[in-house]
Amino acid sequence: MNWQLFSVIFTIASGVTIGVLMTIALVTGFDQIPHIIATAIVGLILSIPIAWIVAKKMQTLNIAKTPLTPVAR
C-alpha cells in the first residue's frame, strides 16, 4: 500500500464525504451541535474504505508509479 497516495486520497475523500453528509444533515433539519459532530465522525469513518479502495485501484492502474522527475534518455 502506498501510504502517501492513501493519505492524499483520504484527505480529499473525507472533505467530500463530510461535506455531502453535512449538507444532507442541515437540509433535513439536524442542525444541533451533537448532530453536526456525529456527521463529521461518520464522514471520517466512511472515507477510510473509500480512500483504501481508490488507492488500491490507482496502484493497479500504475497511476501511482509514475516518476516524479523526467527520465534522461
N, C-alpha and C positions, 0 to 999 in steps of 0.2 A: 504494500500500500504506500502510495506517495502521500505522505502526511502534509507536505506543503500544498499540494493540489487540493487535498481534502479540506484543509483549513480555509483556503480561499473560497471554495465552493460552499463550505458551511457558512461562512460569513455572508455570502450572497443569498443562500437559501434561507438562512434564519431571518434575515431582514425582510425578504419577500413573504415568507410564511407568517411571520408575526404581523406584518402589515395587512395581509389578507384577512387573517383571523381577527385582528383588531378592528378592521373595517366592518366585518360581519357582526362582531360583538356590539359595536357602538350603534350600528343601524338598527339592530334588534332590541336595543334598549338596555343592554348590560353596560352601564356607564359608571358603576361604582368602582372604587379602588381595588377591592378584592377580585372583582371580575377581570379587571384590566391586568392585574398581576398574574392571575391564573391563565389568561390568554397568552401572555408573554412566555410563561413557563411551558405551556402546551406547544407553542410555536417553536421554542428551542428544542423540545424533545422530538417533535415531528421532523425537524430539519436534520437531525443526525442521520436517520436512514436515507433521507433524500440525498444528502451530500455523499454518503457512502456509496450509494448505487450510481450516482452520476460520476464520481471519481473513478470507480471501477470500470464503468463503461468507457470513459475517456482514456483510461490506460489501455484497454483492449483495442481502441481505435488508433493508438500511437500518437494521440494529440499531445499527451503529457511528455513525450520523449523527444520533442523537437529541441535541437541545440539552441542555447541562448546566444552563442556567438557564431558568426558565419564560419564555415569550414574552408580553409585555404586550399586552393586547387593548384 
